[in-house]
Amino acid sequence: MEQPCLFGANFLERFVGKPILHDPKIAIVELVANAWDAGASQVKITWPTTDNEQFFSIEDNGTGLTEKEFSSRWRTLAYDRIESQGSTVLVNSKKRTVFGKNGVGRFAGFCFGDSYYVASNKDGEHIEYEIKPGSGESPFSLVKHPEEAYVREKGTRIFVRDFSSVKIGEQEVRSEIGMRFLTDPFFTCIVNGVAVDFSHIPKENIEYKSIKLDSGDEIEIIVIDTNDADKTTKQHGVAWHVNGRLVGEADWKSYGFDEIIDGRSTEAKRHTFIINADFLASTDSVKKDWTGFNSTAEFELVKGEVFDFVKSHIHGQTRQKRERVISNVKRAHEVKLRNLTPLRIERWEEFLTEIQGECANLSEKDLLKLSGVLIKMEQSDTKYSLINKLHELNSDQIDNLHNILADWSLDLAKEVLDELQVRLKLLDELQERVLDVNTREVQDLQPLFYQGLWIFGPEYETIEFTSNIGMTKVIQELFKSDIKGSRNRPDFAILTDSTVGSYSYHKYDEDGGEVGIERLVIVELKKPGIPISTDEKAQCWRYVSELLRRGLISEDTKVTCFVLGSEIDTFERGARKENNDRCTIQPLGYQVVISRAKSRLLKLYDRVKGAPFLEEERRLKESNEQNVIEFGRKAK
């Protein structure tokens, strides 16, 4: 048998929160916000005093509620206003962003009586309900009352039919409303017949400033500070007025003011800046639908002046808080700071203070981490050069860097990128030098293939090949080559028309001792212009035969010879097999090698050929070549 949930007598207090149910200042703000969300342009409040002896009521000219809408919204706990009705309401053909989200404000009526009433008109339908607190199977109940005459065609009235024990007067109510709901001149609140205006805000909570421009125009700024932070920033921010009309909406996000102040901070939930710039009406600055400003020279000038003013004001308000945070950070890094010189500590603190001032959204926790990074930079060899590189990145690139570091450790990323850099440099060398008719260029390329065996296939990456100097010496002696330079580079043989390098992988017995050569790779680079024909392939077999004859390799050794050149005889493009297919001689054109290298790099070269390290490599080569030319001229 199913049984319903039971609610304790204090459920509403825990669900809604004590302030809404017991603090009349918070309760009235919640009810006015509900009228705003209903699209009202006027709110009339009857506030009980010892003089008027009236019952509390708040009445608006918003959209009103049908019986179906009222029943659905009031009976739904944790009602989501945004999901059910959207984040905006249409008022005089203009979208207005709503304040409410979770629907708890509707219970603020309990602050003014043991029960409260809701009367509403919409589409000719009039309803009236009493909302009573409850417990057990229901935390509250809705009691329908007979329809009474309702003056407005549409709108909602929330009221009580008994005296309310409120402890604040009507002037304080006007003050609380004025500090939060004067951003839109078309939204009027009337308390006991008196319209709320700026004069109702206490002097300690309001400040008037003006900025005179070189053009003679004047920007008037009203600064409102509630002192006590509200729950959210939705009744705060920067509001722009032109000719007594709100342009856009009051918030911190529009036009970049959230760079100055963190929306989560108490300052953002306290301050409102109302900007009066009537002279912009005579320019093309205001959009035709009044939803914002066009980026005209006039508006950009005003925005810059206002931005600097707001920034200066907020920084002045938060100076002590920022100093306290810096003090906490210094205390947390006290031990590390002892290892820095006084000059470096001073530079560290100046840097930290500047960052704190520029980055409003930086929490104390984030600043603590950043300060630790700065200490490490002071101790590093490169100092703050990393910051210069970060400064050059745009916001998307910063996000990309964050994602990379989230997926990779820095050491692993560097290992991968270092290997990639080596391969890209090799490919760059190949493209530049491989077709050079100068024999010396071929000699310079041969050492690169010691690190470039990966070009020939994945099997050459899984095995650690080493340059075999002994075999290279045999090849050198076989052709009786005494070309100058061969003694300086014993890791490869320099012949008349080519260079030959040999790279081997040892065979090991069960005890880990070397028992011969398991794999041998011979790379011969032919000088451009020397075609690869039958004789060139046969020459490779002579290398292998000599190594077999001298016992440097066995008949079981798997040998692969790559003969590289700029030209290959049409009939000699295929591989030659020797020694019962244990020896393969494969001719390859330089262009094929380059294409293979690009494919093995997943075409990365074409995408990163403008990488800084490649550009720097090319620049150094050009510089060295120029120095050689200049030296030659002087020698003459």
C-alpha positions in Angstrom: 0.0 0.0 0.0 1.4 3.4 -1.1 1.6 6.1 1.5 2.1 9.8 0.8 5.0 11.8 2.2 4.5 13.9 5.3 5.6 17.4 5.8 6.8 18.8 9.2 5.3 22.1 10.6 8.6 23.9 9.7 9.0 22.5 6.2 8.2 25.9 4.5 10.7 27.7 6.7 13.4 25.3 5.7 12.4 25.1 2.0 11.9 28.8 1.4 14.2 30.2 4.0 13.5 32.2 7.2 14.3 35.7 5.7 11.5 35.5 3.1 8.9 34.4 5.7 10.0 36.7 8.6 12.0 39.7 7.3 9.6 42.3 5.7 12.4 44.0 3.8 13.3 40.8 2.0 9.7 39.8 1.6 8.6 43.0 -0.1 11.6 42.9 -2.5 10.6 39.4 -3.5 7.0 40.4 -4.1 8.0 43.5 -6.2 10.4 41.2 -8.1 7.5 38.9 -8.8 5.5 41.8 -10.2 8.5 42.7 -12.4 8.6 39.1 -13.7 4.9 39.3 -14.5 5.5 42.2 -16.9 4.1 44.9 -14.7 4.9 48.6 -15.3 3.2 49.8 -12.0 3.1 48.3 -8.6 0.9 49.7 -5.8 1.7 48.8 -2.2 -0.4 49.4 0.8 1.9 49.3 3.8 0.3 49.1 7.3 1.2 51.9 9.7 -0.2 53.2 12.9 -1.7 56.1 11.0 -3.5 54.3 8.2 -4.6 51.2 10.0 -4.8 49.4 6.7 -4.0 45.8 5.8 -0.9 44.9 3.7 -1.4 44.5 0.0 0.6 44.7 -3.2 -1.1 45.0 -6.6 0.5 45.1 -10.1 -0.7 45.5 -13.7 1.2 42.5 -15.0 -0.1 39.7 -17.1 -2.2 38.2 -14.3 -3.1 34.5 -13.8 -5.8 32.2 -15.0 -7.1 29.7 -12.5 -5.2 26.9 -14.3 -1.9 28.9 -14.3 -2.4 29.8 -10.6 -3.1 26.2 -9.6 -0.2 24.8 -11.5 2.4 27.4 -10.3 1.4 27.7 -6.6 0.9 24.0 -6.1 4.3 23.0 -7.6 7.1 22.9 -5.1 10.5 24.0 -6.6 8.6 25.6 -9.5 11.1 26.5 -12.2 10.1 29.8 -13.7 12.8 29.8 -16.4 11.9 26.3 -17.6 8.2 26.8 -17.5 7.8 30.4 -18.8 11.2 31.4 -20.2 13.8 33.9 -19.0 12.0 36.9 -20.4 8.6 38.6 -20.5 7.4 41.0 -23.1 6.6 44.5 -21.9 5.6 47.2 -24.4 7.0 45.1 -27.3 10.4 44.9 -25.5 11.8 41.8 -23.8 12.5 42.1 -20.1 14.8 39.6 -18.3 13.1 38.2 -15.2 14.5 38.0 -11.7 12.9 34.8 -10.4 13.9 31.3 -11.0 12.9 28.8 -8.3 9.5 30.3 -7.4 10.0 30.8 -3.6 9.1 34.5 -3.8 5.4 33.6 -4.0 5.5 32.5 -0.3 6.6 36.0 0.9 3.0 36.7 1.6 3.3 34.6 4.8 5.5 37.4 6.2 2.5 39.7 6.5 -0.1 37.3 7.9 -0.8 33.7 9.1 -2.4 33.3 5.6 -2.5 35.5 2.6 -4.8 35.9 -0.5 -4.1 36.0 -4.2 -6.6 37.7 -6.5 -5.9 37.9 -10.3 -7.4 38.9 -13.6 -6.5 37.5 -17.0 -8.4 37.2 -20.2 -11.6 38.2 -18.5 -11.2 35.5 -15.8 -11.1 36.5 -12.2 -9.8 34.2 -9.4 -9.3 34.6 -5.6 -7.6 32.1 -3.4 -6.4 32.0 0.2 -3.0 30.3 0.9 -2.8 28.8 4.3 0.2 27.1 5.9 -0.1 23.4 6.6 1.7 20.2 7.7 1.2 16.5 7.4 0.3 15.6 3.8 0.6 19.2 2.5 2.9 22.0 3.6 0.2 24.5 2.5 -3.3 24.6 1.1 -5.2 26.6 -1.5 -8.7 27.7 -0.5 -10.9 29.1 -3.3 -12.9 32.2 -2.3 -15.9 33.8 -4.0 -15.2 36.2 -6.8 -15.2 39.9 -5.8 -15.1 43.0 -8.0 -11.5 43.6 -9.3 -10.8 47.0 -10.8 -7.9 46.1 -13.1 -8.5 44.3 -16.4 -5.3 42.3 -15.8 -2.9 42.0 -13.0 -2.4 40.3 -9.6 -3.1 41.4 -6.0 -1.5 39.8 -3.0 -3.0 40.8 0.3 -4.0 39.9 3.9 -7.2 40.4 5.8 -5.7 41.0 9.2 -3.2 43.4 10.8 0.5 42.7 10.1 3.1 42.9 12.8 5.7 44.6 10.5 8.5 46.4 12.3 9.7 48.8 9.5 8.0 51.9 8.3 6.9 52.9 4.8 9.9 55.2 4.3 12.3 52.3 4.9 10.2 50.2 2.4 10.5 53.0 -0.2 14.3 53.0 0.5 14.7 49.2 0.0 12.6 49.3 -3.2 14.4 52.4 -4.5 17.8 50.9 -4.1 16.8 48.0 -6.3 14.0 48.9 -8.7 14.8 52.4 -10.1 17.0 51.1 -13.0 14.0 51.2 -15.4 12.1 54.5 -15.4 9.0 52.7 -16.9 8.7 50.5 -13.8 7.0 52.5 -11.0 6.4 51.5 -7.4 4.0 53.4 -5.3 3.9 52.9 -1.5 0.9 54.4 0.3 0.2 56.7 -2.6 3.8 58.0 -2.9 5.9 57.0 -6.0 9.3 55.7 -5.0 12.2 57.8 -6.4 15.9 58.5 -5.7 15.0 60.9 -2.9 13.8 58.0 -0.8 17.3 56.4 -0.8 19.3 57.4 2.3 22.2 59.7 1.6 24.7 57.1 2.9 23.4 54.7 0.2 23.4 57.0 -2.9 26.0 59.2 -4.6 25.8 61.5 -7.5 28.7 62.0 -9.9 29.2 63.7 -13.3 31.8 63.4 -16.0 32.3 66.3 -18.4 33.5 65.4 -21.9 35.7 67.6 -24.1 32.7 68.0 -26.4 30.9 69.8 -23.5 28.4 66.9 -23.0 28.0 65.6 -19.5 27.5 62.1 -18.2 25.5 61.9 -15.0 26.1 58.9 -12.8 24.0 57.7 -9.8 25.8 55.2 -7.6 23.6 53.1 -5.3 25.0 50.9 -2.6 22.7 48.8 -0.5 25.5 48.1 2.0 24.0 44.6 2.7 24.5 42.3 -0.2 21.4 40.7 -1.8 21.1 37.0 -2.7 21.9 37.7 -6.4 23.0 40.5 -8.7 19.7 40.6 -10.6 18.6 43.9 -9.1 22.1 45.4 -9.6 24.6 46.3 -12.3 25.0 49.1 -14.8 21.8 50.7 -16.1 21.9 53.1 -19.1 19.3 55.9 -19.3 18.8 58.1 -22.4 16.0 60.7 -22.2 14.5 59.0 -19.2 14.3 55.6 -20.8 16.2 52.4 -20.1 18.5 51.2 -22.9 19.0 47.4 -22.8 18.9 46.0 -19.3 20.7 46.6 -16.0 23.4 44.0 -15.5 27.1 43.6 -15.1 27.7 41.5 -18.3 26.8 44.0 -21.0 29.7 46.0 -22.4 32.3 44.1 -20.4 31.7 45.5 -16.9 32.0 41.9 -15.6 35.7 42.3 -16.2 35.7 44.8 -13.3 33.6 43.0 -10.8 33.0 39.3 -10.1 29.3 38.6 -10.2 29.7 36.3 -7.3 31.1 39.0 -5.0 29.3 40.9 -2.4 30.1 44.2 -4.2 28.2 43.0 -7.3 25.2 42.2 -5.2 25.3 45.7 -3.5 26.1 48.2 -6.2 24.0 49.7 -9.0 25.3 52.4 -11.4 22.7 54.4 -13.3 24.2 56.2 -16.3 22.3 59.2 -17.7 23.6 60.1 -21.2 20.7 62.0 -22.8 23.0 63.6 -25.5 23.4 60.1 -27.1 19.8 60.5 -28.3 21.0 62.9 -31.0 23.5 60.4 -32.3 23.0 56.9 -33.9 24.1 55.3 -30.7 20.8 53.9 -29.4 19.4 50.9 -31.3 16.0 51.4 -32.8 14.4 48.9 -30.5 16.2 50.3 -27.4 17.7 46.8 -26.6 21.2 48.3 -26.6 23.7 50.6 -28.2 25.4 50.7 -31.6 29.1 50.9 -31.5 29.4 54.5 -32.5 32.3 56.8 -31.7 30.2 58.7 -29.3 29.0 55.7 -27.4 32.5 54.1 -27.3 33.8 57.3 -25.8 31.1 57.3 -23.1 31.5 53.6 -22.4 35.3 54.1 -21.9 34.7 57.0 -19.4 32.0 55.1 -17.5 34.2 51.9 -17.5 37.1 53.8 -15.9 34.7 55.4 -13.3 33.1 52.2 -12.3 36.5 50.4 -12.1 37.9 53.2 -9.9 34.9 53.2 -7.6 34.8 49.4 -7.2 38.5 49.3 -6.6 38.2 52.0 -3.9 35.4 50.0 -2.2 37.4 46.8 -2.3 40.8 48.1 -1.4 40.9 46.8 2.1 39.6 43.4 1.0 42.3 43.2 -1.7 45.0 44.2 0.8 43.7 41.5 3.2 43.9 38.9 0.4 47.4 39.9 -0.6 48.4 39.6 3.1 46.9 36.1 3.3 48.8 35.0 0.1 52.1 36.4 1.4 51.6 34.5 4.7 50.8 31.3 2.8 54.1 31.6 0.8 56.2 32.9 3.6 58.7 30.0 3.5 59.2 30.1 -0.3 59.6 33.9 -0.3 62.6 33.6 2.0 64.6 32.1 -0.9 64.0 35.2 -3.0 66.0 38.4 -2.9 64.2 41.5 -1.7 64.1 42.9 -5.2 62.5 39.7 -6.5 60.0 39.8 -3.6 59.1 43.4 -4.5 58.6 42.5 -8.1 56.5 39.5 -7.2 54.2 41.5 -5.0 53.8 44.3 -7.6 53.0 41.8 -10.2 50.5 40.1 -7.9 48.8 43.4 -7.0 48.4 44.4 -10.6 46.9 41.0 -11.6 44.5 41.2 -8.6 43.3 44.7 -9.8 42.9 43.7 -13.4 41.2 40.3 -12.9 38.1 40.8 -10.9 36.9 37.2 -11.2 40.1 35.9 -9.6 39.2 34.3 -6.2 41.6 34.2 -3.3 42.2 30.5 -3.9 43.1 31.2 -7.6 45.4 34.1 -6.6 47.1 31.8 -4.1 47.9 29.3 -6.9 49.0 32.0 -9.3 51.3 33.6 -6.7 52.9 30.2 -6.3 53.5 30.0 -10.0 55.0 33.5 -10.0 57.5 32.4 -7.3 58.5 29.5 -9.4 59.0 31.8 -12.4 61.2 34.0 -10.3 63.3 31.0 -9.5 63.4 29.7 -13.1 65.9 30.5 -15.8 63.3 31.9 -18.2 61.7 34.1 -15.5 58.5 35.7 -16.8 58.9 34.9 -20.5 56.1 32.3 -20.3 53.7 35.1 -19.3 54.7 37.0 -22.5 53.8 33.9 -24.5 50.5 33.5 -22.7 49.8 37.2 -23.3 49.9 36.6 -27.0 47.2 34.0 -26.9 43.5 34.8 -27.4 40.8 33.4 -25.2 40.1 30.4 -27.4 43.8 29.5 -27.4 43.9 29.8 -23.6 41.0 27.3 -23.4 42.9 25.0 -25.8 46.0 25.2 -23.7 43.9 24.3 -20.6 42.4 21.3 -22.4 45.8 20.1 -23.5 47.2 20.3 -19.9 44.0 18.6 -18.7 44.6 15.6 -21.0 48.4 15.4 -21.0 51.1 15.7 -18.3 53.6 18.5 -19.3 56.5 16.1 -19.3 54.7 13.6 -21.6 53.5 16.4 -23.9 57.1 17.7 -24.2 58.4 14.3 -25.0 55.9 13.9 -27.8 56.4 17.4 -29.2 60.2 17.0 -29.0 60.0 13.8 -31.1 57.6 15.5 -33.5 60.0 18.5 -33.8 62.9 16.2 -34.6 60.9 14.6 -37.4 59.6 17.8 -38.8 63.1 19.3 -38.9 64.3 16.1 -40.7 61.5 16.5 -43.3 62.3 20.2 -43.7 66.0 19.3 -44.3 65.0 16.6 -46.9 62.8 19.0 -48.8 65.4 21.7 -48.9 68.6 19.7 -49.6 67.6 16.4 -51.2 67.7 17.7 -54.8 70.8 19.8 -54.4 73.5 18.9 -56.9 76.2 19.5 -54.3 77.6 16.2 -53.0 78.3 17.8 -49.7 74.6 18.2 -49.2 74.1 14.4 -49.4 76.8 13.9 -46.8 75.0 16.3 -44.5 71.8 14.3 -45.0 73.2 10.9 -44.1 73.5 11.5 -40.4 69.8 12.6 -40.3 68.7 9.1 -41.4 70.1 7.6 -38.2 67.1 9.4 -36.6 64.9 9.0 -39.7 64.5 5.3 -40.1 60.9 5.7 -39.1 60.3 7.1 -42.6 60.7 3.5 -44.0 58.0 2.0 -41.9 56.6 1.4 -38.4 58.8 -1.6 -37.8 61.8 0.7 -37.6 60.3 2.6 -34.7 59.6 -0.5 -32.5 63.2 -1.7 -32.6 66.2 0.3 -31.3 68.7 0.5 -34.2 72.3 1.8 -33.7 74.9 3.0 -36.1 77.4 0.2 -36.8 80.8 1.9 -37.3 82.6 -1.4 -37.9 80.4 -2.3 -40.9 80.7 1.2 -42.2 84.5 0.9 -42.1 84.3 -2.4 -44.1 82.2 -0.7 -46.8 84.7 2.2 -46.9 87.6 -0.2 -47.3 85.8 -2.3 -49.9 85.7 0.7 -52.3 89.1 1.9 -51.1 87.6 5.4 -50.5 89.9 8.0 -49.1 87.5 10.9 -49.6 88.4 13.8 -47.2 85.9 13.8 -44.3 85.4 10.1 -43.9 87.6 9.9 -40.8 85.6 12.7 -39.2 82.4 10.8 -39.7 83.1 7.1 -39.0 79.4 6.4 -38.6 78.9 6.4 -42.4 81.0 5.8 -45.5 81.5 8.5 -48.0 82.0 7.2 -51.5 82.5 8.8 -54.9 78.9 9.3 -55.8 77.1 8.4 -52.6 77.1 8.0 -48.8 76.3 4.7 -47.1 75.1 4.3 -43.5 74.5 0.9 -41.7 72.2 0.5 -38.8 71.9 -2.8 -36.9 69.9 -4.5 -34.2 71.7 -7.1 -32.1 70.5 -10.7 -31.5 70.6 -11.9 -27.8 70.8 -15.3 -26.2 68.7 -16.4 -23.2 71.2 -14.8 -20.8 71.0 -11.4 -22.5 74.4 -11.7 -24.2 75.0 -10.5 -27.8 75.3 -13.4 -30.2 75.2 -11.5 -33.6 73.2 -9.2 -35.7 69.4 -9.9 -36.1 68.5 -6.9 -38.3 70.6 -4.7 -40.5 69.5 -1.6 -42.4 71.7 0.0 -45.0 70.8 3.4 -46.3 72.7 4.6 -49.4 72.1 8.2 -50.6 73.0 8.7 -54.2 74.1 12.1 -55.4 71.4 13.9 -57.4 71.8 13.3 -61.1 73.2 9.7 -60.6 70.4 7.3 -61.7 69.7 4.1 -59.8 70.1 1.2 -62.2 71.1 -2.5 -62.0 74.7 -1.6 -61.1 73.6 0.5 -58.1 71.4 -2.3 -56.8 74.2 -4.8 -57.4 76.6 -2.5 -55.5 74.4 -2.9 -52.4 74.6 -6.6 -52.6 78.4 -6.3 -52.7 78.2 -4.5 -49.3 76.1 -7.3 -47.9 78.3 -10.1 -49.4 81.4 -8.5 -48.0 79.8 -8.3 -44.5 78.8 -12.0 -44.8 82.3 -13.0 -46.0 83.9 -11.3 -43.0 81.4 -12.8 -40.6 80.0 -9.5 -39.4 76.5 -10.8 -40.2 75.2 -14.3 -40.7 73.0 -15.8 -43.3 70.1 -15.6 -40.9 70.5 -11.8 -40.5 67.6 -10.0 -42.1 69.0 -7.2 -44.2 67.2 -4.3 -45.9 69.0 -2.0 -48.2 67.4 1.3 -49.2 69.0 3.0 -52.2 67.8 6.6 -52.5 68.3 8.8 -55.4 66.7 11.5 -57.6 66.3 9.2 -60.6 65.5 5.4 -60.9 65.7 3.4 -64.1 62.2 2.5 -65.1 63.0 -1.3 -65.2 64.7 -1.2 -61.7 62.0 0.2 -59.5 61.2 -3.2 -58.0 62.9 -4.7 -55.0 65.8 -7.2 -55.5 66.0 -10.3 -53.3 69.1 -12.1 -52.3 70.3 -14.8 -49.8 67.0 -16.8 -49.9 65.0 -13.6 -49.6 66.8 -12.7 -46.3 68.2 -9.6 -48.1 66.0 -7.0 -49.8 67.4 -4.2 -51.9 64.7 -1.5 -52.4 65.4 1.6 -54.6 63.4 4.7 -53.7 63.2 8.2 -55.2 63.8 11.2 -53.0 60.3 12.5 -53.7 58.8 9.2 -52.7 60.7 9.3 -49.4 59.4 12.8 -48.8 55.9 11.7 -49.5 56.3 8.7 -47.2 57.6 10.9 -44.5 54.6 13.3 -44.8 52.2 10.3 -44.7 53.9 8.9 -41.6 53.5 12.3 -39.9 49.8 12.2 -40.8 50.3 15.2 -43.2 51.2 17.3 -40.1 54.1 18.9 -42.0 51.9 20.8 -44.4 49.8 22.1 -41.5 52.7 23.2 -39.3 55.4 24.1 -41.8 55.2 27.7 -40.5 56.0 26.6 -36.9 58.4 29.0 -35.1 61.1 26.3 -34.6 61.2 25.6 -38.4 61.2 29.3 -39.3 64.1 29.8 -36.9 66.0 26.9 -38.3 65.6 28.3 -41.9 66.6 31.8 -40.7 69.8 30.4 -39.1 70.7 28.5 -42.3 70.3 31.6 -44.4 72.4 33.6 -41.9 75.2 31.0 -42.0 75.1 30.8 -45.8 75.3 34.6 -46.0 78.3 34.6 -43.6 80.1 32.0 -45.8 79.5 34.2 -48.8 80.8 37.3 -47.0 83.8 35.4 -45.7 84.6 34.2 -49.3 84.4 37.8 -50.6 86.8 39.1 -47.9 89.2 36.2 -48.6 89.4 37.3 -52.3 
